[in-house]
Amino acid sequence: MGVLFFSWYDADQARDNELMLEPLGLHHAAELALQYRDPTIAQLTRLPEISNVKQAQAFIQDQQSQRHIMAVLHDNFGLVGVVSIEPLTDSFSGLPGLTLSETDTDSAGYFYFWIGTDYQCRGFGTRAARLALTQARKMGLKCLYTSVWGHNSHSQRVLGKVGFSGFADGAAGDVFDVQRELYFVVSLIE
């Protein structure tokens, strides 16, 4: 099946050798369900659990209506993960302490990513995040925000490699505490 067309998607800036991003579509549902099968992914991303193709299809439809969501595809392996960019709006409430008076909602977004069960710790997260940041720049965004749980060292490492820096954290406690949320921002201005 061909790539879905979205005005925000720049296919020319969506490839890094054998890895590419494309808008997530229903034709990705079976692979998404397979790679998302580890319940830890849902816990770390605060996304719903997905255990079958029907749930994956519902997830894709829901996500498409709210944000710019892309499949991370490998030429040999197929779908290896997902990246998402949600432009900030007046209704965005994802980051405590960030008030809309502090940022221009037309130029900031919220970013998340996950890499599938079979493909973690292979560098795909870092490469996919870099491609997503390029897409965000093409969308006209000037900065992206994100958050991760304190014990999610893999995501923290990826975020650091692509230029995110911490700006606040959630509940007090040990940095590796499961309940501690860390907040990050990256400037997209070159």
N, C-alpha and C positions, 0 to 999 in steps of 0.2 A: 504494500500500500504506500502511496506517496505521502510526502510530508504535508501536514495540515498547514494552511496559510493563516497567519496572524500578522497584522500590521506591525506588531512590536518585535517580531522575530527576524533576525538578520542571519540568514543561512550562510552568508559569506564569512561571518565571524564566529561560526559555531563548531569549528573542527580543530582538533589538535592531534595530528597524525591519525591513528586508528580510532580515536575517541571523538564523539560528536554529540551535540545537543540538538534535539528537535522537539517541537511542541508535543506534549504527552497526549495521546489519543486512545480511544477505545481499543484500537488494534494492539496496544501495548498491554492490555489487561492481564493476559495469561502470564506473561513474563514478569509483570509487576507483582502478581500474587505469589509467584515462585520466589522471587528475590526478597520479598517483604515478609516471608514466612516466619522469621525469627521474631517473637514478640518483643524482644529488646528494642528493635527498631521503633516500634510504636511507642514504647515507654520513653525512649530518648528524644523522640521528635514530638511527642504529645499529639500524635495523629492516631486515628482509629486503628484498631487491629483489623488486619485483612487476612482471611484464611482461605478464600476461594475467588474464582474469576468474577463471579457476580458482585462480590463486595469490592473487588478492584475496579470494576466498571462504575459502580456507584461513587467510589472515591474519586475517580478521574472526572466524572461529570461534576461533582461538587467542587473539586479543586479548580477546574477550568472556569467556573463561574466566578471565582473569587480572586484568582491570582494568575500570574504568568508561570506556568509549570511546564517543565521540560524533562523528557526522558534523556538519561545519559546512556548513549549507545556505543558499544564497541564493535568494530567491524567483524570480529571473530566470535564474540561471546553474546552479542545482542544487548538487551537492557541490563545495565549493571547498577543503575541507581536513578535518582531523581533530584533535580534542583528546582527551586521555586523562588520567584521574586514577586512580592506583593507591594505595589505602590501604596504608600501611606495615604490614608484618607481621614476625614473627620471622625469616622467611626472606628479607626484602628485603636485597639487597646492592648496590644501585645507586649509593651515594654513599660513596666511601672517606672515612674519618675520622669518619663519623657512626655512632655506636654507639647501639644501642637504649636503653641506659641514659640517654642524653641527651635522649630524646624519648619521648613517650607514643604507642605505636603505634596506639592507638585514635583519636588526634586529628591525625595527620599523614599526608600523602600525597606521592606523586611525580607530577609533572605533565609532560606533553610535548604538543607541537602541531606540526603542519606545515600549510602552505598549498600548494595544488596549483600545478603548473607554469603554468597559464594565469591564475592569479589572485594571484600574488605582488606585493608592493609596492603594494597598493590599500587598505591599512588593515584588511583582514579578519583578520589575525593578532592585532592588538591587540583588536579587538572580540570575536573568538572567545575569546581568553584571559580577557577580563573576564567573559564569560558563563560560562566554565568555573570561574572563581573563585567566582562566585555559586553554581554547582552544588555546589562543594566545601563552601561554608559550609552549604548546605542538607543536606549529608551529615553535618554535625557536625564537619568537620575544622577544626582551629585554625591549621594552617600547611601550606604546600606547599613541597616542595623540587624543584629541577630542575638540569639541567646542560646546557651547550652547549660546543661546540668554540670555541676562542679566535678562530678566523677567521670565525665565524658572526655577523657584526655585525648582520644583520637580526633574528635571534632575540634577541640581547642588547638591542637597542633596544626590541623589543616587551616583553620582560620588565621593563625599566626603566619603561616607560610604565604598566604595570599594578601596579607596587609591589614587584617582586622586587628584592633587593639581594644582592650577592656576599658569600659568607662564607668561601670557600676556593678554591684553584685546584689544578689537577693539576700535571703535569710542568713544571719550571722552563723558562723560555725566553721568547722573544718572545710578547707577548700575542696576536698574530695567527698564531702557530704552529699548524699543522693538528693537532699532537699534544697541544696544551695544552687541558685540559678545565677549564672554569670552573663553579663551583657557586653556586647562588642559592637564596634562601628568601624567602617572603612570609608575613606574619602575616595570618590571615583573621579575627582578632578585631576587631570594629568598635567 
